[in-house]
Amino acid sequence: MKLELMVVAAHPDDAEICVGGILLAAKQRGARIGIVDMTRGELGTRGTAEDRRREVEAANAFLKLDVRHNLGQPDGRVQNSIETRENLAHLLRTHQPDVLLAQWDRDLHPDHATTGVIAREAWYLAGLAKLDTATPAHRPRRFWHFMGHLPFDPTLVVDIGPVFERKQELVRCYASQLEPAGSNDRGQHFLFGADILQRMETRARYWGERIGARFGEPLLGLGPLPVQDPLVL
């Protein structure tokens, strides 16, 4: 299936928390969208593997995703291997997205950072004709990093004001990650100990204000932003 937009993330819920607004807005415009998760999030302090599986299914239905793949990497141990790069490149060639979004390769979480590197290298490899003769070469027109734990100076901020309330509903599909697991759970397992929904809203308000909107999602691109960028259009 041909996609307009594909998001590559380390864990189930990363795509929804970081660029769920962009995904919802794209779907609202009639675009075909997909997500590739590196892991199943099985090392998460909150929730079980079965909880995560059900939550992914709920998020897929809410987003009306056209495709979602999982590359089966071990949570907390994502490795930039030849196999992983080429598996992702194969998916890029199969679905031929116009725009690829992936985590920033300098994020503090090692899975996030490694996923960003894998995505960038797979983006390049997918355009090599001789890499895989079974699928046609395809390199997405634009490749963007999205923000995780650390801020960057973005190339582009996307206005998600019209869909922000729906984004909050989307992230609530991952209920096991939002509520304390017990009396001793004060969010210490999170890098900055911040509530996910609060942190998401604070960031969206800050970047939205920077562009004169209620809420925004920041992206970092390689090189200057073309006027005819497919994500802007």
N, CA, C and O of each residue as an XYZ file, in Angstrom:
932
protein
N       0.842     -1.199      0.000
C       0.000      0.000      0.000
C       0.878      1.250      0.000
O       1.786      1.376      0.821
N       0.612      2.150     -0.900
C       1.313      3.432     -0.970
C       0.865      4.322      0.189
O      -0.332      4.500      0.418
N       1.846      4.885      0.927
C       1.567      5.785      2.035
C       2.041      7.192      1.713
O       2.992      7.383      0.955
N       1.370      8.172      2.297
C       1.853      9.543      2.228
C       2.810      9.833      3.387
O       3.753     10.610      3.239
N       2.562      9.207      4.539
C       3.325      9.517      5.744
C       3.617      8.240      6.519
O       2.715      7.442      6.775
N       4.897      8.048      6.897
C       5.289      6.931      7.752
C       6.101      7.464      8.925
O       6.962      8.328      8.756
N       5.818      6.939     10.119
C       6.530      7.314     11.339
C       7.268      6.094     11.871
O       6.693      5.012     11.987
N       8.550      6.276     12.193
C       9.365      5.202     12.768
C       9.693      5.576     14.211
O      10.233      6.651     14.470
N       9.364      4.686     15.151
C       9.551      4.974     16.577
C      10.072      3.745     17.302
O       9.907      2.616     16.838
N      10.702      3.977     18.442
C      11.306      2.870     19.185
C      10.276      2.007     19.894
O      10.379      0.780     19.892
N       9.268      2.655     20.508
C       8.321      1.923     21.346
C       6.882      2.259     20.961
O       6.614      3.363     20.487
N       5.956      1.325     21.157
C       4.549      1.666     21.011
C       4.210      2.810     21.968
O       4.526      2.743     23.156
N       3.595      3.811     21.473
C       3.157      5.068     22.096
C       4.097      6.232     21.800
O       3.690      7.384     21.946
N       5.350      5.974     21.386
C       6.261      7.078     21.054
C       5.718      7.927     19.906
O       5.714      9.156     19.982
N       5.263      7.268     18.847
C       4.744      8.010     17.687
C       3.540      8.841     18.084
O       3.420     10.000     17.686
N       2.635      8.246     18.878
C       1.409      8.947     19.246
C       1.695     10.139     20.150
O       1.109     11.206     19.970
N       2.595      9.967     21.125
C       2.918     11.051     22.053
C       3.639     12.192     21.339
O       3.353     13.362     21.596
N       4.559     11.865     20.457
C       5.421     12.888     19.856
C       4.829     13.539     18.611
O       4.946     14.752     18.437
N       4.197     12.752     17.743
C       3.654     13.316     16.493
C       2.235     12.819     16.210
O       1.816     12.724     15.056
N       1.508     12.507     17.278
C       0.126     12.068     17.101
C      -0.736     13.113     16.429
O      -1.656     12.773     15.685
N      -0.451     14.389     16.681
C      -1.222     15.456     16.043
C      -1.001     15.488     14.547
O      -1.948     15.663     13.780
N       0.253     15.321     14.119
C       0.555     15.293     12.689
C      -0.129     14.105     12.035
O      -0.679     14.235     10.941
N      -0.104     12.945     12.691
C      -0.769     11.757     12.148
C      -2.275     11.976     12.018
O      -2.867     11.651     10.990
N      -2.891     12.530     13.066
C      -4.349     12.762     13.033
C      -4.721     13.771     11.956
O      -5.701     13.583     11.235
N      -3.936     14.847     11.845
C      -4.238     15.864     10.837
C      -4.070     15.304      9.430
O      -4.859     15.611      8.536
N      -3.041     14.482      9.235
C      -2.824     13.878      7.917
C      -3.979     12.956      7.553
O      -4.463     12.971      6.421
N      -4.415     12.158      8.514
C      -5.530     11.248      8.249
C      -6.802     12.023      7.959
O      -7.596     11.636      7.101
N      -6.990     13.115      8.675
C      -8.166     13.969      8.470
C      -8.197     14.528      7.050
O      -9.271     14.750      6.491
N      -7.019     14.756      6.467
C      -6.931     15.255      5.096
C      -7.057     14.140      4.060
O      -7.031     14.403      2.858
N      -7.194     12.901      4.520
C      -7.349     11.788      3.592
C      -6.063     11.077      3.235
O      -6.051     10.242      2.330
N      -4.963     11.393      3.937
C      -3.683     10.745      3.648
C      -3.668      9.322      4.187
O      -4.356      9.002      5.157
N      -2.880      8.480      3.549
C      -2.631      7.134      4.053
C      -1.407      7.200      4.955
O      -0.369      7.731      4.562
N      -1.529      6.656      6.174
C      -0.488      6.807      7.187
C      -0.113      5.459      7.784
O      -0.925      4.534      7.825
N       1.148      5.361      8.252
C       1.609      4.128      8.869
C       2.641      4.391      9.942
O       3.259      5.454      9.980
N       2.823      3.405     10.822
C       3.812      3.466     11.901
C       4.643      2.189     11.869
O       4.119      1.101     11.636
N       5.944      2.334     12.105
C       6.826      1.193     12.317
C       7.411      1.322     13.716
O       8.116      2.290     14.005
N       7.127      0.358     14.589
C       7.702      0.314     15.933
C       8.904     -0.620     15.925
O       8.852     -1.695     15.328
N       9.983     -0.217     16.583
C      11.161     -1.083     16.692
C      10.935     -2.220     17.684
O      11.348     -3.352     17.436
N      10.271     -1.918     18.818
C      10.099     -2.904     19.887
C       8.618     -2.975     20.282
O       7.782     -2.232     19.766
N       8.326     -3.874     21.195
C       6.968     -3.978     21.741
C       6.851     -3.326     23.115
O       5.813     -3.439     23.767
N       7.901     -2.647     23.558
C       7.844     -1.943     24.836
C       7.755     -2.853     26.033
O       7.185     -2.485     27.061
N       8.320     -4.053     25.907
C       8.139     -5.058     26.960
C       8.898     -4.755     28.244
O       8.610     -5.357     29.278
N       9.870     -3.828     28.205
C      10.606     -3.475     29.422
C       9.958     -2.335     30.194
O      10.473     -1.925     31.234
N       8.853     -1.826     29.708
C       8.191     -0.707     30.381
C       7.866     -1.033     31.826
O       7.363     -2.116     32.126
N       8.157     -0.082     32.740
C       7.890     -0.295     34.159
C       6.399     -0.478     34.410
O       6.001     -1.270     35.264
N       5.597      0.238     33.685
C       4.143      0.146     33.840
C       3.543     -0.758     32.765
O       3.961     -0.732     31.608
N       2.566     -1.548     33.165
C       1.838     -2.370     32.203
C       2.583     -3.637     31.820
O       3.797     -3.745     31.996
N       1.823     -4.599     31.289
C       2.382     -5.867     30.831
C       2.477     -5.859     29.303
O       1.965     -4.957     28.640
N       3.136     -6.874     28.764
C       3.221     -7.000     27.305
C       1.823     -7.131     26.698
O       1.556     -6.604     25.618
N       0.932     -7.839     27.402
C      -0.428     -7.987     26.896
C      -1.173     -6.653     26.945
O      -1.930     -6.332     26.029
N      -0.964     -5.877     28.008
C      -1.556     -4.532     28.069
C      -1.113     -3.717     26.864
O      -1.934     -3.079     26.205
N       0.186     -3.737     26.575
C       0.721     -2.946     25.470
C       0.129     -3.393     24.139
O      -0.160     -2.565     23.275
N      -0.052     -4.706     23.971
C      -0.631     -5.215     22.715
C      -2.047     -4.695     22.522
O      -2.401     -4.247     21.431
N      -2.866     -4.751     23.582
C      -4.241     -4.262     23.477
C      -4.269     -2.752     23.230
O      -5.091     -2.254     22.461
N      -3.366     -2.037     23.888
C      -3.333     -0.583     23.727
C      -2.930     -0.182     22.317
O      -3.469      0.780     21.770
N      -1.991     -0.906     21.726
C      -1.611     -0.636     20.338
C      -2.813     -0.853     19.414
O      -3.046     -0.054     18.506
N      -3.558     -1.901     19.633
C      -4.741     -2.156     18.808
C      -5.752     -1.025     18.942
O      -6.358     -0.612     17.953
N      -5.939     -0.520     20.165
C      -6.882      0.584     20.374
C      -6.393      1.850     19.677
O      -7.185      2.570     19.068
N      -5.085      2.123     19.766
C      -4.531      3.307     19.106
C      -4.630      3.188     17.591
O      -4.925      4.169     16.908
N      -4.389      2.004     17.067
C      -4.518      1.786     15.617
C      -5.923      2.106     15.144
O      -6.113      2.765     14.121
N      -6.912      1.629     15.904
C      -8.308      1.866     15.525
C      -8.651      3.350     15.619
O      -9.356      3.881     14.761
N      -8.153      4.021     16.660
C      -8.444      5.448     16.830
C      -7.846      6.252     15.689
O      -8.498      7.145     15.147
N      -6.616      5.942     15.322
C      -5.930      6.657     14.245
C      -6.430      6.259     12.859
O      -6.218      6.977     11.883
N      -7.093      5.113     12.785
C      -7.472      4.523     11.497
C      -6.222      4.329     10.625
O      -6.193      4.672      9.443
N      -5.191      3.759     11.273
C      -3.930      3.520     10.582
C      -4.128      2.603      9.385
O      -4.927      1.668      9.426
N      -3.400      2.883      8.337
C      -3.445      2.008      7.167
C      -2.516      0.817      7.333
O      -2.841     -0.283      6.887
N      -1.370      1.017      7.966
C      -0.455     -0.088      8.254
C       0.291      0.194      9.552
O       0.540      1.348      9.898
N       0.646     -0.874     10.269
C       1.555     -0.768     11.411
C       2.415     -2.028     11.446
O       1.903     -3.147     11.393
N       3.715     -1.831     11.536
C       4.660     -2.942     11.576
C       5.468     -2.873     12.860
O       5.644     -1.801     13.439
N       5.958     -4.025     13.299
C       6.873     -4.084     14.437
C       8.086     -4.902     14.017
O       7.941     -6.034     13.555
N       9.291     -4.334     14.172
C      10.510     -4.999     13.723
C      11.074     -5.987     14.744
O      12.086     -6.636     14.480
N      10.422     -6.109     15.920
C      10.785     -7.148     16.864
C      12.127     -6.990     17.543
O      12.709     -7.977     17.993
N      12.639     -5.754     17.627
C      13.881     -5.505     18.343
C      13.620     -5.606     19.857
O      12.513     -5.305     20.304
N      14.614     -6.022     20.650
C      14.423     -6.103     22.098
C      14.361     -4.715     22.728
O      15.209     -3.865     22.456
N      13.367     -4.492     23.559
C      13.200     -3.207     24.227
C      14.417     -2.925     25.114
O      14.870     -3.795     25.858
N      14.933     -1.707     25.026
C      16.100     -1.327     25.802
C      17.415     -1.748     25.180
O      18.482     -1.414     25.694
N      17.346     -2.485     24.069
C      18.563     -3.019     23.449
C      18.523     -2.878     21.931
O      19.083     -3.712     21.220
N      17.878     -1.852     21.436
C      17.782     -1.665     19.986
C      19.180     -1.519     19.393
O      19.981     -0.708     19.859
N      19.466     -2.315     18.355
C      20.783     -2.322     17.729
C      20.681     -1.918     16.261
O      19.768     -2.334     15.547
N      21.630     -1.105     15.831
C      21.681     -0.694     14.436
C      22.431     -1.764     13.638
O      23.612     -1.616     13.325
N      21.722     -2.833     13.322
C      22.318     -3.944     12.585
C      21.983     -3.841     11.100
O      21.059     -3.129     10.707
N      22.748     -4.563     10.283
C      22.458     -4.604      8.848
C      21.039     -5.119      8.617
O      20.302     -4.580      7.791
N      20.665     -6.158      9.346
C      19.328     -6.748      9.164
C      18.232     -5.739      9.466
O      17.272     -5.619      8.705
N      18.365     -5.011     10.573
C      17.326     -4.048     10.954
C      17.232     -2.914      9.942
O      16.136     -2.526      9.538
N      18.384     -2.382      9.531
C      18.369     -1.300      8.526
C      17.696     -1.763      7.246
O      16.880     -1.041      6.672
N      18.035     -2.959      6.799
C      17.491     -3.418      5.522
C      16.033     -3.826      5.642
O      15.280     -3.696      4.676
N      15.612     -4.322      6.814
C      14.185     -4.604      7.015
C      13.364     -3.317      6.922
O      12.298     -3.293      6.308
N      13.875     -2.248      7.539
C      13.167     -0.968      7.459
C      13.216     -0.418      6.039
O      12.217      0.106      5.546
N      14.360     -0.530      5.379
C      14.455     -0.075      3.984
C      13.456     -0.817      3.109
O      12.857     -0.229      2.209
N      13.276     -2.106      3.371
C      12.296     -2.893      2.603
C      10.888     -2.338      2.802
O      10.114     -2.250      1.848
N      10.552     -1.962      4.039
C       9.224     -1.395      4.297
C       9.056     -0.047      3.594
O       7.974      0.266      3.098
N      10.119      0.743      3.552
C      10.051      2.025      2.835
C       9.827      1.788      1.349
O       9.070      2.522      0.715
N      10.462      0.793      0.796
C      10.292      0.486     -0.628
C       8.906     -0.104     -0.889
O       8.308      0.137     -1.938
N       8.405     -0.874      0.069
C       7.087     -1.496     -0.093
C       5.970     -0.467     -0.039
O       5.051     -0.499     -0.858
N       6.046      0.456      0.933
C       4.947      1.404      1.150
C       5.188      2.768      0.502
O       4.254      3.560      0.380
N       6.414      3.056      0.089
C       6.750      4.249     -0.670
C       6.176      5.547     -0.088
O       5.511      6.297     -0.802
N       6.424      5.821      1.200
C       5.906      7.068      1.782
C       6.565      8.301      1.170
O       7.735      8.264      0.790
N       5.811      9.381      1.081
C       6.371     10.659      0.628
C       7.195     11.307      1.732
O       8.210     11.950      1.466
N       6.748     11.133      2.977
C       7.392     11.765      4.134
C       7.689     10.696      5.175
O       6.851      9.845      5.472
N       8.902     10.756      5.723
C       9.314      9.842      6.788
C       9.652     10.658      8.028
O      10.445     11.597      7.958
N       9.054     10.306      9.163
C       9.347     10.936     10.446
C       9.973      9.896     11.367
O       9.513      8.756     11.419
N      11.021     10.283     12.096
C      11.681      9.364     13.027
C      12.248     10.133     14.201
O      12.408     11.352     14.142
N      12.548      9.416     15.265
C      13.067     10.053     16.458
C      14.428     10.708     16.213
O      15.173     10.323     15.312
N      14.725     11.707     17.041
C      15.980     12.434     16.915
C      17.131     11.530     17.327
O      17.070     10.861     18.358
N      18.170     11.516     16.522
C      19.279     10.597     16.775
C      20.218     11.071     17.883
O      21.265     10.464     18.106
N      19.854     12.152     18.579
C      20.645     12.604     19.731
C      19.821     12.572     21.018
O      20.205     13.182     22.016
N      18.704     11.872     21.000
C      17.865     11.801     22.190
C      18.599     11.053     23.307
O      19.481     10.238     23.037
N      18.236     11.329     24.549
C      18.903     10.710     25.686
C      18.586      9.223     25.825
O      19.425      8.459     26.303
N      17.399      8.805     25.416
C      17.043      7.385     25.491
C      17.799      6.650     24.384
O      17.640      6.992     23.212
N      18.612      5.654     24.722
C      19.400      4.981     23.680
C      18.558      4.336     22.591
O      18.968      4.320     21.430
N      17.381      3.799     22.939
C      16.517      3.217     21.904
C      16.035      4.286     20.934
O      15.964      4.050     19.728
N      15.703      5.470     21.465
C      15.232      6.558     20.604
C      16.343      7.002     19.654
O      16.135      7.139     18.449
N      17.526      7.224     20.226
C      18.643      7.710     19.416
C      19.025      6.698     18.343
O      19.251      7.069     17.191
N      19.098      5.420     18.713
C      19.465      4.388     17.749
C      18.407      4.250     16.667
O      18.733      4.044     15.498
N      17.150      4.363     17.048
C      16.071      4.305     16.061
C      16.210      5.435     15.051
O      15.989      5.233     13.857
N      16.577      6.630     15.525
C      16.781      7.748     14.605
C      17.890      7.485     13.610
O      17.770      7.829     12.434
N      18.970      6.876     14.073
C      20.083      6.540     13.173
C      19.652      5.471     12.171
O      19.926      5.589     10.977
N      18.982      4.435     12.656
C      18.508      3.367     11.768
C      17.609      3.935     10.685
O      17.741      3.588      9.512
N      16.695      4.810     11.083
C      15.750      5.381     10.116
C      16.468      6.204      9.057
O      16.151      6.106      7.872
N      17.437      7.019      9.480
C      18.162      7.835      8.515
C      18.946      6.966      7.531
O      18.956      7.236      6.330
N      19.599      5.928      8.041
C      20.380      5.065      7.163
C      19.483      4.227      6.255
O      19.814      4.004      5.090
N      18.349      3.763      6.784
C      17.404      3.002      5.955
C      16.798      3.894      4.882
O      16.562      3.449      3.759
N      16.545      5.169      5.231
C      16.024      6.142      4.252
C      16.965      6.230      3.059
O      16.525      6.261      1.910
N      18.263      6.269      3.339
C      19.221      6.344      2.234
C      19.272      5.025      1.466
O      19.207      5.019      0.236
N      19.387      3.910      2.186
C      19.530      2.608      1.535
C      18.327      2.259      0.670
O      18.464      1.585     -0.351
N      17.141      2.722      1.084
C      15.923      2.390      0.337
C      15.955      2.924     -1.085
O      15.209      2.450     -1.941
N      16.814      3.908     -1.347
C      16.905      4.478     -2.685
C      17.917      3.794     -3.578
O      18.092      4.200     -4.727
N      18.595      2.758     -3.079
C      19.593      2.053     -3.876
C      18.938      0.935     -4.677
O      18.379      0.004     -4.096
N      18.999      1.016     -5.988
C      18.276      0.084     -6.853
C      18.681     -1.364     -6.621
O      17.840     -2.258     -6.712
N      19.951     -1.613     -6.323
C      20.439     -2.990     -6.222
C      20.341     -3.572     -4.804
O      20.761     -4.705     -4.569
N      19.800     -2.814     -3.884
C      19.695     -3.321     -2.517
C      18.765     -4.526     -2.441
O      19.049     -5.504     -1.749
N      17.659     -4.442     -3.158
C      16.639     -5.495     -3.103
C      15.916     -5.494     -4.438
O      15.084     -4.623     -4.692
N      16.220     -6.449     -5.283
C      15.648     -6.455     -6.632
C      14.167     -6.837     -6.642
O      13.506     -6.716     -7.673
N      13.641     -7.298     -5.497
C      12.236     -7.693     -5.444
C      11.299     -6.500     -5.285
O      10.104     -6.611     -5.558
N      11.837     -5.350     -4.841
C      11.018     -4.149     -4.663
C      11.696     -2.971     -5.344
O      12.925     -2.906     -5.375
N      10.925     -2.042     -5.888
C      11.529     -0.884     -6.560
C      12.157      0.072     -5.553
O      11.644      0.248     -4.448
N      13.257      0.681     -5.938
C      13.916      1.654     -5.079
C      12.980      2.827     -4.797
O      12.269      3.305     -5.680
N      13.002      3.278     -3.535
C      12.190      4.447     -3.176
C      12.805      5.109     -1.959
O      12.956      4.484     -0.909
N      13.157      6.371     -2.103
C      13.635      7.174     -0.976
C      12.611      8.285     -0.734
O      12.402      9.117     -1.617
N      11.960      8.321      0.450
C      10.971      9.370      0.716
C      11.515     10.757      0.400
O      12.686     11.050      0.640
N      10.650     11.600     -0.138
C      11.068     12.939     -0.550
C      11.633     13.739      0.603
O      12.579     14.504      0.420
N      11.062     13.574      1.802
C      11.537     14.328      2.958
C      11.669     13.412      4.169
O      10.857     12.512      4.383
N      12.708     13.663      4.950
C      12.964     12.924      6.179
C      13.098     13.932      7.315
O      13.917     14.850      7.256
N      12.276     13.744      8.356
C      12.261     14.669      9.484
C      12.470     13.905     10.788
O      11.968     12.792     10.945
N      13.218     14.507     11.735
C      13.303     13.983     13.095
C      12.240     14.664     13.954
O      11.943     15.844     13.765
N      11.667     13.911     14.903
C      10.750     14.538     15.866
C      11.370     14.505     17.261
O      12.279     13.722     17.535
N      10.861     15.367     18.132
C      11.466     15.640     19.428
C      11.069     14.595     20.462
O       9.919     14.158     20.523
N      12.056     14.202     21.279
C      11.796     13.282     22.383
C      12.062     13.966     23.714
O      11.367     14.912     24.082
N      13.087     13.477     24.448
C      13.371     14.047     25.753
C      14.068     15.397     25.686
O      13.821     16.272     26.516
N      14.940     15.566     24.696
C      15.722     16.795     24.596
C      15.156     17.721     23.525
O      14.739     17.252     22.466
N      15.135     19.032     23.784
C      14.683     19.974     22.762
C      15.760     20.220     21.715
O      16.952     20.063     21.980
N      15.322     20.606     20.527
C      16.233     21.078     19.484
C      15.634     22.325     18.860
O      14.477     22.659     19.114
N      16.412     23.006     18.050
C      15.917     24.180     17.342
C      15.258     23.690     16.057
O      15.968     23.331     15.117
N      13.928     23.661     15.979
C      13.267     22.991     14.861
C      13.359     23.748     13.542
O      13.483     24.973     13.506
N      13.297     22.986     12.472
C      13.183     23.545     11.130
C      11.750     23.957     10.846
O      11.499     24.919     10.119
N      10.815     23.221     11.426
C       9.394     23.382     11.130
C       8.585     23.039     12.367
O       8.894     22.075     13.067
N       7.549     23.824     12.640
C       6.585     23.479     13.687
C       5.214     23.352     13.018
O       4.754     24.269     12.338
N       4.581     22.213     13.218
C       3.288     21.939     12.587
C       2.168     22.329     13.554
O       2.172     21.904     14.709
N       1.223     23.124     13.096
C       0.068     23.538     13.886
C      -0.861     22.347     14.076
O      -1.433     21.847     13.108
N      -1.018     21.882     15.330
C      -1.925     20.762     15.607
C      -3.105     21.206     16.469
O      -3.808     20.377     17.046
N      -3.317     22.523     16.549
C      -4.411     23.039     17.361
C      -5.758     22.396     17.066
O      -6.464     22.016     18.000
N      -6.144     22.258     15.785
C      -7.467     21.690     15.486
C      -7.648     20.242     15.922
O      -8.782     19.774     16.031
N      -6.551     19.516     16.175
C      -6.688     18.094     16.518
C      -6.107     17.773     17.893
O      -5.994     16.599     18.245
N      -5.734     18.791     18.682
C      -5.025     18.489     19.920
C      -5.883     17.705     20.912
O      -5.380     16.786     21.559
N      -7.161     18.046     21.045
C      -8.006     17.315     21.984
C      -8.122     15.848     21.567
O      -8.174     14.960     22.418
N      -8.160     15.599     20.264
C      -8.203     14.213     19.784
C      -6.867     13.519     20.033
O      -6.831     12.317     20.294
N      -5.781     14.261     19.956
C      -4.481     13.670     20.281
C      -4.462     13.207     21.733
O      -3.940     12.133     22.031
N      -5.022     14.001     22.635
C      -5.076     13.585     24.037
C      -5.865     12.284     24.187
O      -5.464     11.397     24.940
N      -6.987     12.169     23.469
C      -7.758     10.920     23.495
C      -6.926      9.762     22.953
O      -6.962      8.655     23.492
N      -6.181     10.025     21.888
C      -5.338      8.989     21.292
C      -4.316      8.479     22.295
O      -4.168      7.268     22.460
N      -3.613      9.374     22.963
C      -2.581      8.959     23.913
C      -3.204      8.229     25.097
O      -2.553      7.374     25.698
N      -4.437      8.545     25.442
C      -5.110      7.832     26.535
C      -5.393      6.376     26.184
O      -5.745      5.588     27.062
N      -5.245      6.009     24.916
C      -5.343      4.582     24.561
C      -4.279      3.781     25.305
O      -4.460      2.591     25.565
N      -3.163      4.439     25.649
C      -2.071      3.766     26.363
C      -2.247      3.977     27.864
O      -1.380      4.542     28.530
N      -3.378      3.518     28.383
C      -3.761      3.811     29.766
C      -2.758      3.270     30.770
O      -2.534      3.897     31.805
N      -2.147      2.124     30.493
C      -1.224      1.531     31.459
C      -0.002      2.410     31.698
O       0.638      2.301     32.743
N       0.330      3.279     30.747
C       1.518      4.137     30.859
C       1.212      5.466     31.537
O       2.127      6.230     31.847
N      -0.066      5.746     31.767
C      -0.462      7.059     32.266
C      -0.763      7.079     33.755
O      -0.692      8.135     34.384
N      -1.098      5.932     34.328
C      -1.474      5.882     35.736
C      -0.397      5.179     36.549
O       0.220      4.234     36.058
N      -0.155      5.620     37.787
C       0.829      4.947     38.643
C       0.515      3.467     38.788
O      -0.645      3.071     38.902
N       1.564      2.658     38.782
C       1.387      1.210     38.897
C       1.148      0.781     40.339
O       0.747     -0.359     40.576
N       1.382      1.656     41.302
C       1.175      1.338     42.710
C       1.587      2.511     43.569
O       1.935      3.577     43.062
N       1.544      2.307     44.873
C       1.821      3.405     45.803
C       3.270      3.892     45.719
O       3.564      5.035     46.069
N       4.156      3.039     45.264
C       5.564      3.436     45.166
C       5.931      4.033     43.810
O       7.075      4.437     43.599
N       4.980      4.091     42.904
C       5.246      4.606     41.551
C       4.989      6.111     41.516
O       3.841      6.554     41.484
N       6.048      6.875     41.522
C       5.934      8.339     41.422
C       6.575      8.842     40.127
O       6.966     10.004     40.017
N       6.669      7.943     39.158
C       7.203      8.339     37.865
C       8.714      8.379     37.814
O       9.291      8.990     36.915
N       9.375      7.721     38.790
C      10.837      7.772     38.827
C      11.468      7.138     37.601
O      12.597      7.469     37.239
N      10.735      6.215     36.952
C      11.287      5.528     35.782
C      11.317      6.434     34.558
O      12.027      6.146     33.595
N      10.548      7.535     34.582
C      10.630      8.505     33.501
C      11.885      9.349     33.698
O      12.314      9.583     34.828
N      12.462      9.798     32.605
C      13.737     10.507     32.687
C      13.647     11.752     33.565
O      14.541     12.012     34.370
N      12.560     12.527     33.409
C      12.412     13.754     34.187
C      11.270     13.660     35.199
O      10.896     14.660     35.811
N      10.720     12.465     35.375
C       9.681     12.242     36.370
C       8.379     12.959     36.089
O       7.571     13.140     37.000
N       8.152     13.376     34.847
C       6.979     14.187     34.517
C       5.835     13.320     33.996
O       6.054     12.331     33.297
N       4.633     13.706     34.345
C       3.438     13.048     33.825
C       3.406     13.181     32.301
O       3.664     14.259     31.766
N       3.092     12.093     31.606
C       3.161     12.076     30.138
C       2.218     13.101     29.522
O       2.627     13.882     28.663
N       0.956     13.105     29.955
C      -0.015     14.017     29.347
C       0.339     15.471     29.637
O       0.200     16.326     28.762
N       0.799     15.762     30.866
C       1.183     17.134     31.203
C       2.393     17.572     30.382
O       2.418     18.682     29.851
N       3.388     16.706     30.280
C       4.591     17.041     29.520
C       4.256     17.271     28.058
O       4.781     18.188     27.427
N       3.366     16.420     27.517
C       2.960     16.546     26.120
C       2.255     17.880     25.877
O       2.509     18.547     24.873
N       1.370     18.266     26.797
C       0.636     19.518     26.613
C       1.553     20.726     26.781
O       1.441     21.696     26.032
N       2.454     20.674     27.753
C       3.380     21.790     27.955
C       4.211     22.040     26.711
O       4.375     23.179     26.274
N       4.732     20.958     26.146
C       5.554     21.093     24.941
C       4.723     21.614     23.775
O       5.171     22.492     23.038
N       3.518     21.079     23.602
C       2.679     21.492     22.473
C       2.282     22.958     22.592
O       2.230     23.668     21.588
N       2.000     23.421     23.814
C       1.654     24.833     24.013
C       2.857     25.730     23.704
O       2.716     26.768     23.059
N       4.036     25.319     24.170
C       5.230     26.133     23.947
C       5.510     26.291     22.455
O       5.706     27.407     21.974
N       5.528     25.178     21.719
C       5.858     25.266     20.300
C       4.722     25.872     19.490
O       4.959     26.507     18.462
N       3.504     25.680     19.943
C       2.396     26.351     19.274
C       2.502     27.855     19.399
O       2.277     28.590     18.438
N       2.851     28.311     20.608
C       3.001     29.756     20.819
C       4.089     30.341     19.928
O       3.983     31.486     19.489
N       5.129     29.567     19.661
C       6.220     30.060     18.835
C       5.786     30.357     17.401
O       6.425     31.149     16.708
N       4.699     29.723     16.958
C       4.215     29.960     15.590
C       2.849     30.644     15.584
O       2.191     30.720     14.546
N       2.425     31.143     16.751
C       1.139     31.841     16.812
C      -0.052     30.918     16.760
O      -1.123     31.309     16.297
N       0.121     29.676     17.238
C      -0.971     28.698     17.253
C      -1.189     28.228     18.688
O      -0.376     28.515     19.566
N      -2.272     27.514     18.926
C      -2.534     26.998     20.276
C      -1.564     25.876     20.631
O      -1.037     25.836     21.743
N      -1.329     24.972     19.694
C      -0.488     23.814     19.950
C       0.337     23.500     18.702
O      -0.126     23.697     17.579
N       1.558     23.012     18.905
C       2.401     22.676     17.768
C       3.276     21.465     18.048
O       3.534     21.124     19.202
N       3.732     20.820     16.977
C       4.679     19.713     17.072
C       5.921     20.061     16.246
O       5.808     20.302     15.044
N       7.116     20.090     16.878
C       8.337     20.515     16.192
C       9.028     19.378     15.449
O       9.011     18.231     15.894
N       9.638     19.709     14.312
C      10.382     18.748     13.496
C      11.717     19.355     13.098
O      11.847     20.571     12.955
N      12.705     18.488     12.922
C      14.033     18.902     12.509
C      14.376     18.221     11.195
O      14.375     16.993     11.108
N      14.671     19.019     10.170
C      14.995     18.481      8.855
C      16.442     18.715      8.492
O      17.124     19.536      9.105
N      16.905     17.994      7.499
C      18.262     18.166      6.993
C      18.235     19.223      5.899
O      17.594     19.030      4.866
N      18.917     20.326      6.115
C      18.950     21.381      5.112
C      17.756     22.311      5.224
O      16.913     22.136      6.104
N      17.675     23.304      4.338
C      16.584     24.284      4.381
C      15.247     23.653      4.006
O      15.192     22.604      3.364
N      14.184     24.314      4.419
C      12.832     23.828      4.157
C      12.370     24.277      2.776
O      12.264     25.479      2.531
N      12.092     23.341      1.866
C      11.596     23.744      0.547
C      10.178     24.319      0.633
O       9.367     23.862      1.439
N       9.891     25.300     -0.184
C       8.551     25.897     -0.200
C       7.502     24.841     -0.534
O       6.390     24.880     -0.007
N       7.853     23.897     -1.408
C       6.903     22.886     -1.842
C       7.032     21.598     -1.041
O       6.737     20.523     -1.563
N       7.466     21.680      0.219
C       7.631     20.474      1.028
C       6.298     19.736      1.152
O       5.275     20.361      1.427
N       6.295     18.408      0.953
C       5.031     17.665      0.986
C       4.332     17.704      2.322
O       3.104     17.637      2.368
N       5.091     17.814      3.443
C       4.450     17.872      4.737
C       3.710     19.192      4.919
O       2.620     19.218      5.490
N       4.298     20.294      4.437
C       3.628     21.587      4.522
C       2.360     21.573      3.658
O       1.305     22.050      4.075
N       2.486     21.020      2.455
C       1.325     20.984      1.575
C       0.236     20.077      2.114
O      -0.815     19.935      1.488
